[in-house]
């Protein structure tokens, strides 16, 4: 996970903000596919429709910002296509990689507090 909300949680020095590039909310997977201002409204609506169906709820506001919300739709080819479209948007400025320094937090195991070389 290379989103601001995740990276900020582990390393506030290198990733001082958890906000999305839209500036509206924390940059979480659910935010990107349901209400990010940098994503076309039609894409957000399609994603919300699929998430509502996959999570057996009545509206998008009831969707919890939990990994299981996305996992419930992760095998749906339409949802995969929508997610891919969002991830490929240049306007979101999503990271494609991070550079781990010697004294960086370990991003490979969320319970590990050692440097990457010792993990």
C-alpha positions in Angstrom: 0.0 0.0 0.0 1.7 3.2 -1.2 -1.2 5.6 -0.3 -0.6 8.6 2.0 -2.8 7.3 4.8 -0.8 4.1 5.1 2.7 5.7 4.7 1.9 8.6 7.1 0.9 6.1 9.8 4.3 4.5 9.7 6.6 7.4 8.9 5.4 10.9 9.6 8.8 12.5 8.8 9.0 11.3 5.2 5.2 11.3 4.7 3.9 14.3 6.7 0.3 14.2 5.4 -2.2 11.5 5.1 -4.4 13.7 2.8 -5.2 12.8 -0.8 -4.0 15.1 -3.6 -7.6 16.3 -3.8 -7.2 17.8 -0.3 -10.6 16.5 0.9 -9.9 13.4 3.0 -7.2 10.9 3.9 -5.9 9.1 0.9 -7.4 5.6 1.5 -8.4 3.0 -1.1 -12.1 3.6 -0.4 -11.8 7.4 -0.7 -10.2 7.0 -4.1 -13.0 4.9 -5.5 -16.0 6.5 -3.8 -15.5 10.2 -3.4 -12.2 11.7 -4.5 -12.7 15.0 -6.2 -10.0 14.2 -8.8 -11.9 11.2 -10.2 -14.6 11.6 -12.7 -18.1 11.5 -11.2 -19.2 8.7 -13.6 -16.4 6.5 -12.4 -17.2 7.2 -8.7 -20.8 6.4 -9.3 -20.0 3.1 -11.0 -17.7 2.2 -8.2 -20.2 3.0 -5.6 -22.9 1.0 -7.3 -20.6 -2.1 -7.4 -19.5 -1.6 -3.8 -23.1 -1.3 -2.6 -24.0 -4.5 -4.4 -20.9 -6.4 -3.2 -21.4 -5.3 0.4 -25.1 -5.8 0.6 -25.9 -2.3 1.7 -28.4 0.4 0.6 -26.0 3.3 0.0 -22.4 4.3 -0.2 -22.4 6.3 3.1 -22.9 3.0 4.9 -19.7 1.5 3.5 -17.1 1.1 6.2 -13.6 2.3 5.4 -12.2 -1.2 6.0 -10.2 -3.5 3.7 -13.1 -6.0 3.6 -15.3 -3.4 1.9 -13.0 -3.6 -1.2 -12.3 -7.3 -0.8 -16.0 -8.1 -1.1 -15.8 -6.8 -4.7 -12.3 -7.8 -5.6 -13.3 -10.6 -7.9 -15.8 -8.6 -9.9 -14.3 -7.8 -13.3 -16.2 -4.5 -13.5 -14.9 -3.4 -10.1 -11.4 -4.4 -11.1 -11.7 -2.3 -14.3 -13.0 0.7 -12.3 -10.1 0.4 -9.8 -7.6 0.2 -12.6 -9.0 3.3 -14.2 -8.7 5.2 -10.9 -5.1 4.0 -10.2 -4.0 5.1 -13.7 -5.2 8.7 -13.2 -2.2 11.0 -13.4 -4.1 13.7 -11.4 -4.0 11.5 -8.3 -0.2 11.6 -8.2 -0.1 8.0 -6.8 3.3 6.6 -5.9 4.5 3.7 -8.0 7.4 2.9 -5.6 9.0 4.1 -2.4 12.7 4.2 -1.5 13.5 2.6 1.8 16.4 4.1 3.6 18.6 2.4 6.2 16.7 3.8 9.1 13.3 3.8 7.5 10.4 2.0 9.1 9.8 -1.5 7.7 6.9 -1.5 5.2 7.0 -5.2 4.6 5.4 -6.2 7.9 3.2 -3.8 9.8 4.2 -5.3 13.1 7.9 -5.0 12.5 9.6 -1.8 13.8 13.1 -2.7 12.6 15.0 -1.3 9.7 14.4 -3.0 6.3 17.8 -4.8 6.4 16.9 -6.5 9.7 13.3 -7.4 8.8 
